[in-house]
């Protein structure tokens, strides 16, 4: 008899009368264009800045758009190197490529699947101009240490917080340690407006830069900077803005439920020999976009893939690591097929890059031994009990 005989819970109802009222009010204006007096989008962005403790925020059309806006606003010279993790969504990397910059991959700690400060230092060269840290699963990295290093080296620090709505380190929201903090609001995230995102920043200059890069450099604030740089259209509509503002009020309850469940699961799995839940800093509060763990091959006698099969037999669906291979091993990077013909960043750098030679043992171990579990605010303690029981049973079985 398997541990669990019923499906995992669905997410509870996420939209209600508040969203309907906000969307109706936006429609009744008969104008969904965001740039006008009393803009819903701009007001929601201000609410986000206040909630996360940042001086400024700019709304965008997606989390990937928020990253691209931040990288563009950083204005690193073409051909510069940007240190980044190889265990992330491709949107993180695309933002670097779009601006004719060169991604340089840092190794990761297998127990977090994220780079440490030492990994980032090891990846830096005289050509490095920026660092992008990713708070994978919404588990904060030790970004305070990275921020200090970047300030000392004069490097731009961009935080990818797409999976980390509500997460904090030392009581401070992630996304406010570096120069830019980038969030996603797509349908999978803790709160959503369908698609969408936003960028946090600390200075007025960066606010205007991000605003321009999110809106075809049209200089909506009339600072005399119209059409001074190539910029995409990453605007958020008033309908998205209306959803954004209402959903912000729901974040705290969603975050706290996930945090309690995730912290309980972490503590209980830590006690099972051979099971290593994603490690986090002692002063972190994680958002648990999903739950990540890995098996220790020295203590578990079956392969990761066999472990997944046996979990499935116990009624617990699970998936491999967040990415099937480190990004540098994808066909995209092995062939450098980023743009038709030549890669402009290499031309600007005056040198070529061969990603096929990269070997990062921590990243490859994290991917080979990693397991992801669904976790959201619809779960209850009894669901966590099933996870723990099933994983404990499988961890004790032999080949």
NORJO-V498582 format. One record per helix or strand of 3 or more residues. SS is the DSSP state (@ for helix, = for strand). FROM is the first residue (numbers start at 1). TO is the last residue. Records with the same first field share a line. If there is no record, write none. Layout:
BEGIN
SS: FROM-TO, FROM-TO
END
This chain:
BEGIN
@: 17-28, 40-52, 63-74, 90-98, 117-123, 136-138, 143-153, 204-213, 238-248, 251-270, 304-313, 327-329, 331-334, 344-349, 355-357, 361-369, 381-396
=: 56-60, 81-85, 102-106, 128-134, 156-160, 180-184, 197-201, 275-277, 291-295, 370-373
END
